[in-house]
Amino acid sequence: MQRIGLGLAALGRPGYMTLHHGRDLDGDYAPADMEARAHAVLDAAYAAGVRYIDVARSYGRGEAFLGSWLASRREGLTVASKWGYTYTADWRVDADPPEIKDHSIATLRRQIVESWGQLGANLAIYQIHSVTSESPVLRDAQVLDMLARLRAMGIRIGLTVSGDGQADVIRRAMDVRRDGERVFDVVQATWNLLERGAEKALCEAHAAGLTVVVKEALANGRLAEPDAKRERLRAVAARVNATPDQVAIAAVLARPWVDVVLSGAATVPQLLSNIRSCELYWDEAIEQFLAPLAMSSNEYWALRRSFVWN
């Protein structure tokens, strides 16, 4: 089973915070052309064995693009979507804000219907989008009760976490129960060579039986084109005859607690390069050589907040 999944954050809307996203799209933001691009990347992913697809209500037309692609019936897919953000950019790159976060029961009720409308019975996992340590959503009885009902209907329930308190949120989510049953089956978190703060909590989640999905393996593009501060990554890539993105994703795949790592590719060549990370050799010498790349979670997330959508 392919451990690499495809995330549609960069494919469903013209603006995103990944470095050089505008260059990747070559300024071609026409909805029909972006849908064709998304379908081409999805086709390449499926042909390469990718069977996990991640999307969200806030990814512009991401669910619609995925839904039209699914109309030809691909077998064996796991489709995960997310609720909690509403896309407000109106297909503009420079919209401020491009999305609005709201974890209320009203948003959940509205967005699950919208997601079903685009994805139908293909929707296998539904996740709270971007829970931070400040979010009260894990204490919202109405939201948790509805998520438990969705779980009883056969949809696996998850959450994605963000910010420098990822580990705390993951541990709190593991304790959430309704009628004695755990609510959450899946956790999606940021882990990469720069930001490792959630590692112990993710290991605990995996041991407890949750599916662990890693996002932002390339740190929003910083590890795909590393600067002089990350020359160690270039050195390893040269040593193993690979590219920096492949080494960065291989580092995630080397964690025994990771079930799926998401590629955020915006083009077919990017996707195919990411997938080749599965072929890389990894050893303790590489692990130790790259360890100094890690930074504090506070520093990582402060820098991420400074990124401009493009």
N, C-alpha and C positions, 0 to 999 in steps of 0.2 A: 504494500500500500504506500503510495506516494505521501511523504510527510510534508511536502510543500503544498500550501493552498494558495489561492489567488484572492487578494483583496481588491475591491473595485473603487476604492476611495479616489484614485487618480484617473479613473476611466469614466465616471458617471457625471462629471461636471467640469466646466472649463477652468475653474480655479481650485488650487490646492496648495498646501504649504511645503510639499516636497521641493527641494532645490531643483531648479531648472525644469519645473513642470511645464511652464509655458513653452520652453524650447522643445520639450518632448512632444508636445502637441502641435508644434510648428505653427501656432496661431490659428489653427483650423478648428473653430469652435461651433460650426454648424451642427445642430443636433443630429441630423441624419448621418453626417460624417463621423461624429463621435460614437454613434451607435454602431456603425460599421467597424470602427476601430476596436470598440469593446468586444464585438463579436469575433474579430480576427484574433484578439488576445485570448478570448475564451476558447476558441477553436484550437489554438496552439497549446493551451494549457491542457485541454481534454485529451488531445492527441499524445501529449507527453505523460499522461497518467495522473494529472491533477484531478482530484475528486472532491476537494473542499473549496467552496466559494463563499466569500464573505462580502456582505453588502450592508447598507443601512438606509433608513428613510432619508437621512440628510445628505446622501451621496448624489444629489441632483436627480438625474434620471437613471441612476444606477440600477434600481430595482426594475424599472421598465425595460432597460436594455437587457438585463439578465432574463427577465420574463419572456421577452421576444426570442431570445436565444434558446431558452428552454422549451419553446413551442415545438422544436423538432425532437424532443424527448431523448435526452441523454440519460443513460442508465448509471446507477450506482453513485450518484452525487449526494453530497451533504451540503445543503444550502443554509447558511446562517445569515440572519439579518439583525438589525438593532433598532431600538426605539429610544426616544429621549431628546433628539435634536430635530429641529425643523429647518429645512433648507430655505433661506430667505434671499439668496443672491440674485434670483431672477435671471440666471444664466450670464451674470456679469462676473468678471474676474476681480474687479476692484470693489465689490460690495462690502460695506462695513455696517453691521456684521454679515458674514455670509451664511450664518446659521444661528439659531437660538436654542439654547438648552432649557428643557423643562421636563422634569421627571414626575410630573403629576399624574394622577389616575386618569384625568381627562385626556392627556396626551397618549397614554398607553392605550386607552380604549379607541381613540381615533386612529392611531398609527398601526395597531395590529390589524384593523380592518383594511387599511391602505396596503399594508404588506401582503395580506392574503389576496387582495385584488390584483396585485402584480405577480405574485409568486405561486399562489394557489397551494395545492397540496405538496409542492416542492419544499415549502418552508419547514425545515427540520429543527432549527435552533433559533430561539428569539432571545436577544440579549439587551440588558440595560446599557445604554451607550455612555461610556466615559464617567464612571462613578469615581469621585475623588473623596479624600478623607473628610471634606467639609459637607458632602452631600448627605441629606437626611433620608434618601430614598430607601435605604435598608431598614429604616424604622417606620416606613409608611405601611400601615396595616392594609389599607385598601389595595395598594399596588401589589404587595406580597400575596394577598389573597387571590388576586386575579392571576398573578404569575403561577400560583399553585394550581389554579383551575386549568390554565393552559397546559401545564405539565401533566395534569391528569388526562388531558385530551391527547397526549402523545407527543407534544412539542417539548424538546429539551430546552431548559431555561439556563441562561448564562448572564454574565455581566462582563463588560470591559472596564478596565481601570486605568486611571491616568494620574499624573502628578507624583510628587515626592513621597506621598503616603500610600503608594500602591500596596505594600506589604500589609499594612493595617487593614485596608479595605478587603483584601483577599481573605484574611483571617476572620474578619467579621462576617463576610458572606458565607464562609464555611459553617458558621454557627446558626444561620437563619433556617428556621424550620416552620412548617405548617402541618398540624395534625401529626406531629412526630416525624414527618418526612422532610428531608433536606430539599430546599427550593432550587438550589443552583447545581447544575450538572456540568457547566462549562465556565472556565475563566479565561479571559483574554487580557494579556498584559504586555507592556513594553519591556523587553529585555534585549540588550545588544552589548557590544564590546565597550560601549561608553557608559551605559546605564544598567547596573546589575543589582539595584537595590531590592528588587522583589524576589530574588533568587530563592532564598530560604522558604518564603511563603509559598512560592509556586511549587517547590519540591514537596511541601506539606500537602498542598492541594492535590497534586498528582498521587501522592501516597494514600490520600483519602478517597481516591476514585474519581476525581473531577478530570475532565478533559482539559488539558492546558494548551492554549493557542497563544503563540507569540506574535505580536505586531511590531512594526517599526524596527525590524532587524537591521535595517540600513540607516537608522537614525535620521529619517526623512531625507535621505540622500547624502548625508555627511560621510557615510562609510563606503558609498559607491565611488566617490571622487575625493578621497582623503587629502587633506592639506599637509603642510610640512609638519604639523604637530603630530600627525599620525603616520609618520614615515615607516614605523614598524609594520603597519598593515601592508604597505606597498612591498616591503622587504619579504614578508611571508608569501605574498602573492607571487612574487618573482621566483621564490624558492620552490614553490609547488606548481609552478607553471599555470597560474590561475589569475583571475582578476580580483580586485579588492572586494567587490560585491559578493563574489563566490566564497571568499574566505570569511567574510562577515556572517553570511548565512550558515556556512559550515560550522562556525562557532556556536550558533544557536542549536543546530542539529546535534552537536556533540553533547548537549545537556540531556541526560537520560530521562528527565522529567518532562521534556517537551513532546507533545503529541503532533502538533501541526505548527509550522512557521509560515507566516503569510508573505508572499511576494506582493509588493505594491506596484508591480510593473505597469508602465503606461504604454509600452510598445512590445511587439513580439520579440525583437532581439534582447530587450531587457529581461523578459520572462525566461527565455531560453538560457540566457547567461545565469540567472538566478537558479534555475533548475539544475544546472551542472554542478552546483555546490554539493549535491548528493554524492558526487564521485570523488570528492577530495579526501585525502588522507589527513587524519588529525592525530596529534600525539601530545604528550605532556610537555615536550619542549616548545611546541607552538603555543600551547596554553600559557605557559609561564612567560614566554616572550611577549605576548600580547596583553598580559595582565595590567601593565602600567597604563594602558589606554583608558581604564575605568576612571570616571570622575564621580563626584558626589551627586546624589540625586537632586539636591537643591540647585546645583550649578547646571545640571543637564536640563531640568525643566524650566529654569529661568531663561536659558538660551533658546529653548524650543519656543517659548512664548514670544520671543522676538522675531520669529520667522514671519515673513510676509507672503500672503497667498499670491500665486503667480500662475 
